[in-house]
Amino acid sequence: MRPSLKDIAKELNLSKTTVSWVLSGRAQQKGISEATAKKVIEYAVQLNYQPNLIARSLNTGITKTIGLILPSISDSFYSEVAREIEADARNKGYSLMIGSSESDIDREDEIIRLFKSKVVDGIIIAPTKRSKIEIQRLLDESYPLVTIDRYFPELDASYIIINNRDSSYMLTKHLIRKGCKKIALLTTNSYLTTMTQRREGFDDAIRESKQVVVSKLYGEVNFVDYEKNIYKVLDDIFREAPDVDGFFFTTHILALEAFQYFHDKGIKPNYEFASIHEVPIFKVVAPRINVARMPIEEIGKNAVKILIDQIDTVKKYPTKRKKIEPKQLVLSCSLEFRS
């Protein structure tokens, strides 16, 4: 059995409260002598004492842990965001627990319940569209919460997103300036507000250029087994519009699978391309692709800051449910137009 506060207190002939104050860094605040504090710390190190975070939370109200829920940790974008959040949280004295929902609402709800049972101090989440009820429940409880990349306009929650509509508009305008007259749009998860915004930016640019939004150039890829589904979508586009001259991808994962499709079909990709976000392999398979680069570092740092501010607010009012004022950020992407 691992040593406990009680074991340390008994061995050193001190009260359990005194030992707790020392190990939580409050020795000086509580008037405990430097010699006593040193003795407690040295003995705790000798025993390799590890605090019980849940037990400590009953006294302090916090566990110094944050929960992060992502649709897929295999997605390079989300893994990079997780790395930034973990690094910034660690610098502020917090540990991170990560769960992958795989865009499944039941799994997402299960992870939220798990994190709450582990008494995490707050949750950062890129939610599924259908998770609104669970998100609302967290808001009703004044539970520290920040959504990233995705959000619910109708909920009064803190969120961090990018300027989806503007980024799509500017990328599409660039393709048109390059001479494209038949640009195909490939998207997925169109029920997400962020994806709707990206399509709206695309449509705005097409209409502004006096071109017509053509339904046969629109490809909706089912996210479940998207690696296979994109082949049928692209087959349909090439059959209906063999003279397509450009492609706009609302997410980098679709661009990657499209390039795999071109390779497998023996198609030389002499088209103009644009994508929201990029991955390093683009420089090899499509060096001319135009991108709106997501501000990953800003997303991570702001998510941690907003969440810890909420945690501090809740900590100040432990006996009553104080409404958390939401902070909502729309960050700009950096656009890179390549020739």
Disulfide bonds with the S-S distance in Angstrom:
none
